[in-house]
Amino acid sequence: MGSVFANLILDVGDIDRSLAFYHDMLKLPIDRQESYEGHRLAYLQAGQTQILLLQQPKNEQNPALYRSGGLVMKFYVSELPKLASNLEQKRVTILQDLETPTHGERSFLVADPDGYAVLLAEPVETLN
């Protein structure tokens, strides 16, 4: 069997804060949640990809962990200008302002509660 991408695992400091971002703001559905020996896990569906949010017990968390490290997650969304405005009002950290080119994709780059870079995009409707 060849390699198959299983899921994206994000080590998070506070799973409730992360769920508020990914589930409440970005509307990713929660598949399931689990707890095991002080670890809290939440599985989210992002199309065909599953994202696992993993909160380790406080004594196992590494406060020096540099989370973004060049990783950028890209999500296609609808009504990006409206979502961008909502995220700004919620004081989400903006890494790159909303870009609205005449063709291609609109994009908006933010940081999730743990500093992971999240690129939100939607196709630009063009008049032809």
ChimeraX commands (.cxc) that place a marker at each C-alpha (Angstrom):
marker #1 position 0.00,0.00,0.00 radius 0.5
marker #1 position 1.28,3.47,-0.84 radius 0.5
marker #1 position 1.29,6.37,1.58 radius 0.5
marker #1 position -2.11,7.83,2.44 radius 0.5
marker #1 position -2.68,11.08,4.28 radius 0.5
marker #1 position -4.60,10.10,7.43 radius 0.5
marker #1 position -5.28,13.40,9.21 radius 0.5
marker #1 position -3.76,16.65,10.37 radius 0.5
marker #1 position -2.96,16.68,14.09 radius 0.5
marker #1 position -2.76,20.05,15.80 radius 0.5
marker #1 position -1.25,20.21,19.27 radius 0.5
marker #1 position -3.38,22.86,21.00 radius 0.5
marker #1 position -3.10,24.57,24.36 radius 0.5
marker #1 position -6.84,24.82,25.01 radius 0.5
marker #1 position -9.21,22.60,23.04 radius 0.5
marker #1 position -12.29,24.68,23.92 radius 0.5
marker #1 position -10.65,27.82,22.51 radius 0.5
marker #1 position -9.64,25.89,19.38 radius 0.5
marker #1 position -13.16,24.50,18.92 radius 0.5
marker #1 position -14.52,28.04,19.22 radius 0.5
marker #1 position -12.30,28.95,16.25 radius 0.5
marker #1 position -12.57,25.89,14.00 radius 0.5
marker #1 position -16.12,24.79,14.79 radius 0.5
marker #1 position -17.93,27.97,15.83 radius 0.5
marker #1 position -16.23,30.47,13.49 radius 0.5
marker #1 position -15.14,28.32,10.52 radius 0.5
marker #1 position -18.12,25.94,10.81 radius 0.5
marker #1 position -16.12,22.69,10.61 radius 0.5
marker #1 position -18.34,19.87,11.89 radius 0.5
marker #1 position -17.21,17.90,14.94 radius 0.5
marker #1 position -17.05,14.19,14.20 radius 0.5
marker #1 position -16.36,13.13,17.79 radius 0.5
marker #1 position -14.62,14.08,21.02 radius 0.5
marker #1 position -12.69,11.84,23.42 radius 0.5
marker #1 position -10.66,12.01,26.62 radius 0.5
marker #1 position -7.89,9.59,27.52 radius 0.5
marker #1 position -5.54,9.81,30.50 radius 0.5
marker #1 position -5.76,13.59,30.68 radius 0.5
marker #1 position -5.58,14.08,26.90 radius 0.5
marker #1 position -8.56,15.74,25.20 radius 0.5
marker #1 position -9.20,15.04,21.52 radius 0.5
marker #1 position -11.65,16.52,19.04 radius 0.5
marker #1 position -11.98,15.24,15.48 radius 0.5
marker #1 position -13.23,17.75,12.90 radius 0.5
marker #1 position -14.18,17.13,9.28 radius 0.5
marker #1 position -12.81,19.45,6.61 radius 0.5
marker #1 position -14.09,17.88,3.41 radius 0.5
marker #1 position -12.24,14.60,2.91 radius 0.5
marker #1 position -9.62,15.58,5.49 radius 0.5
marker #1 position -9.90,15.06,9.21 radius 0.5
marker #1 position -8.32,17.48,11.66 radius 0.5
marker #1 position -7.48,16.18,15.11 radius 0.5
marker #1 position -7.19,18.78,17.84 radius 0.5
marker #1 position -5.09,17.35,20.67 radius 0.5
marker #1 position -4.82,19.00,24.07 radius 0.5
marker #1 position -2.23,17.31,26.24 radius 0.5
marker #1 position -2.26,17.51,30.05 radius 0.5
marker #1 position -0.67,20.73,31.34 radius 0.5
marker #1 position 2.41,18.87,32.62 radius 0.5
marker #1 position 3.05,17.46,29.11 radius 0.5
marker #1 position 2.52,20.70,27.16 radius 0.5
marker #1 position 5.60,22.38,25.74 radius 0.5
marker #1 position 5.21,26.18,26.15 radius 0.5
marker #1 position 8.25,26.78,23.89 radius 0.5
marker #1 position 6.62,24.98,20.95 radius 0.5
marker #1 position 6.70,27.20,17.87 radius 0.5
marker #1 position 3.43,26.15,16.32 radius 0.5
marker #1 position 3.20,27.89,12.95 radius 0.5
marker #1 position 6.68,26.87,11.78 radius 0.5
marker #1 position 5.80,27.47,8.12 radius 0.5
marker #1 position 2.65,25.34,8.24 radius 0.5
marker #1 position -0.31,26.97,6.53 radius 0.5
marker #1 position -3.74,25.34,6.40 radius 0.5
marker #1 position -5.97,26.50,3.55 radius 0.5
marker #1 position -9.76,26.35,3.70 radius 0.5
marker #1 position -12.20,27.27,0.96 radius 0.5
marker #1 position -15.06,29.27,2.44 radius 0.5
marker #1 position -18.07,31.17,1.17 radius 0.5
marker #1 position -18.77,34.85,1.80 radius 0.5
marker #1 position -15.14,35.55,2.68 radius 0.5
marker #1 position -15.54,39.34,3.12 radius 0.5
marker #1 position -18.31,38.73,5.67 radius 0.5
marker #1 position -16.27,36.04,7.46 radius 0.5
marker #1 position -13.18,38.29,7.47 radius 0.5
marker #1 position -15.19,41.09,9.08 radius 0.5
marker #1 position -16.55,38.68,11.70 radius 0.5
marker #1 position -13.05,37.39,12.52 radius 0.5
marker #1 position -11.76,40.97,12.83 radius 0.5
marker #1 position -14.60,41.79,15.25 radius 0.5
marker #1 position -13.71,38.69,17.31 radius 0.5
marker #1 position -10.12,40.01,17.46 radius 0.5
marker #1 position -8.59,37.02,15.69 radius 0.5
marker #1 position -4.93,37.72,14.85 radius 0.5
marker #1 position -4.70,38.84,11.21 radius 0.5
marker #1 position -1.50,37.85,9.43 radius 0.5
marker #1 position -2.46,39.26,6.02 radius 0.5
marker #1 position -5.41,41.52,5.24 radius 0.5
marker #1 position -8.20,40.48,2.91 radius 0.5
marker #1 position -6.93,40.49,-0.67 radius 0.5
marker #1 position -9.51,40.84,-3.43 radius 0.5
marker #1 position -7.90,40.46,-6.86 radius 0.5
marker #1 position -9.88,40.89,-10.08 radius 0.5
marker #1 position -9.47,37.18,-10.88 radius 0.5
marker #1 position -8.36,34.02,-9.10 radius 0.5
marker #1 position -9.08,33.84,-5.39 radius 0.5
marker #1 position -9.80,36.23,-2.55 radius 0.5
marker #1 position -7.69,35.37,0.47 radius 0.5
marker #1 position -7.39,36.26,4.13 radius 0.5
marker #1 position -4.62,34.91,6.38 radius 0.5
marker #1 position -5.20,34.61,10.12 radius 0.5
marker #1 position -3.70,32.80,13.10 radius 0.5
marker #1 position -5.73,30.30,15.08 radius 0.5
marker #1 position -5.67,30.53,18.90 radius 0.5
marker #1 position -2.38,28.59,19.03 radius 0.5
marker #1 position -0.63,30.56,16.29 radius 0.5
marker #1 position -1.14,28.13,13.39 radius 0.5
marker #1 position -1.54,30.01,10.09 radius 0.5
marker #1 position -4.95,29.59,8.46 radius 0.5
marker #1 position -5.50,30.81,4.89 radius 0.5
marker #1 position -9.15,31.38,4.03 radius 0.5
marker #1 position -9.95,31.65,0.33 radius 0.5
marker #1 position -12.81,31.75,-2.14 radius 0.5
marker #1 position -12.90,32.09,-5.94 radius 0.5
marker #1 position -13.43,35.57,-7.32 radius 0.5
marker #1 position -16.51,35.78,-9.49 radius 0.5
marker #1 position -15.59,37.41,-12.76 radius 0.5
marker #1 position -17.87,39.09,-15.28 radius 0.5
marker #1 position -17.34,37.85,-18.85 radius 0.5
marker link #1:1,2 radius 0.2
marker link #1:2,3 radius 0.2
marker link #1:3,4 radius 0.2
marker link #1:4,5 radius 0.2
marker link #1:5,6 radius 0.2
marker link #1:6,7 radius 0.2
marker link #1:7,8 radius 0.2
marker link #1:8,9 radius 0.2
marker link #1:9,10 radius 0.2
marker link #1:10,11 radius 0.2
marker link #1:11,12 radius 0.2
marker link #1:12,13 radius 0.2
marker link #1:13,14 radius 0.2
marker link #1:14,15 radius 0.2
marker link #1:15,16 radius 0.2
marker link #1:16,17 radius 0.2
marker link #1:17,18 radius 0.2
marker link #1:18,19 radius 0.2
marker link #1:19,20 radius 0.2
marker link #1:20,21 radius 0.2
marker link #1:21,22 radius 0.2
marker link #1:22,23 radius 0.2
marker link #1:23,24 radius 0.2
marker link #1:24,25 radius 0.2
marker link #1:25,26 radius 0.2
marker link #1:26,27 radius 0.2
marker link #1:27,28 radius 0.2
marker link #1:28,29 radius 0.2
marker link #1:29,30 radius 0.2
marker link #1:30,31 radius 0.2
marker link #1:31,32 radius 0.2
marker link #1:32,33 radius 0.2
marker link #1:33,34 radius 0.2
marker link #1:34,35 radius 0.2
marker link #1:35,36 radius 0.2
marker link #1:36,37 radius 0.2
marker link #1:37,38 radius 0.2
marker link #1:38,39 radius 0.2
marker link #1:39,40 radius 0.2
marker link #1:40,41 radius 0.2
marker link #1:41,42 radius 0.2
marker link #1:42,43 radius 0.2
marker link #1:43,44 radius 0.2
marker link #1:44,45 radius 0.2
marker link #1:45,46 radius 0.2
marker link #1:46,47 radius 0.2
marker link #1:47,48 radius 0.2
marker link #1:48,49 radius 0.2
marker link #1:49,50 radius 0.2
marker link #1:50,51 radius 0.2
marker link #1:51,52 radius 0.2
marker link #1:52,53 radius 0.2
marker link #1:53,54 radius 0.2
marker link #1:54,55 radius 0.2
marker link #1:55,56 radius 0.2
marker link #1:56,57 radius 0.2
marker link #1:57,58 radius 0.2
marker link #1:58,59 radius 0.2
marker link #1:59,60 radius 0.2
marker link #1:60,61 radius 0.2
marker link #1:61,62 radius 0.2
marker link #1:62,63 radius 0.2
marker link #1:63,64 radius 0.2
marker link #1:64,65 radius 0.2
marker link #1:65,66 radius 0.2
marker link #1:66,67 radius 0.2
marker link #1:67,68 radius 0.2
marker link #1:68,69 radius 0.2
marker link #1:69,70 radius 0.2
marker link #1:70,71 radius 0.2
marker link #1:71,72 radius 0.2
marker link #1:72,73 radius 0.2
marker link #1:73,74 radius 0.2
marker link #1:74,75 radius 0.2
marker link #1:75,76 radius 0.2
marker link #1:76,77 radius 0.2
marker link #1:77,78 radius 0.2
marker link #1:78,79 radius 0.2
marker link #1:79,80 radius 0.2
marker link #1:80,81 radius 0.2
marker link #1:81,82 radius 0.2
marker link #1:82,83 radius 0.2
marker link #1:83,84 radius 0.2
marker link #1:84,85 radius 0.2
marker link #1:85,86 radius 0.2
marker link #1:86,87 radius 0.2
marker link #1:87,88 radius 0.2
marker link #1:88,89 radius 0.2
marker link #1:89,90 radius 0.2
marker link #1:90,91 radius 0.2
marker link #1:91,92 radius 0.2
marker link #1:92,93 radius 0.2
marker link #1:93,94 radius 0.2
marker link #1:94,95 radius 0.2
marker link #1:95,96 radius 0.2
marker link #1:96,97 radius 0.2
marker link #1:97,98 radius 0.2
marker link #1:98,99 radius 0.2
marker link #1:99,100 radius 0.2
marker link #1:100,101 radius 0.2
marker link #1:101,102 radius 0.2
marker link #1:102,103 radius 0.2
marker link #1:103,104 radius 0.2
marker link #1:104,105 radius 0.2
marker link #1:105,106 radius 0.2
marker link #1:106,107 radius 0.2
marker link #1:107,108 radius 0.2
marker link #1:108,109 radius 0.2
marker link #1:109,110 radius 0.2
marker link #1:110,111 radius 0.2
marker link #1:111,112 radius 0.2
marker link #1:112,113 radius 0.2
marker link #1:113,114 radius 0.2
marker link #1:114,115 radius 0.2
marker link #1:115,116 radius 0.2
marker link #1:116,117 radius 0.2
marker link #1:117,118 radius 0.2
marker link #1:118,119 radius 0.2
marker link #1:119,120 radius 0.2
marker link #1:120,121 radius 0.2
marker link #1:121,122 radius 0.2
marker link #1:122,123 radius 0.2
marker link #1:123,124 radius 0.2
marker link #1:124,125 radius 0.2
marker link #1:125,126 radius 0.2
marker link #1:126,127 radius 0.2
marker link #1:127,128 radius 0.2
view
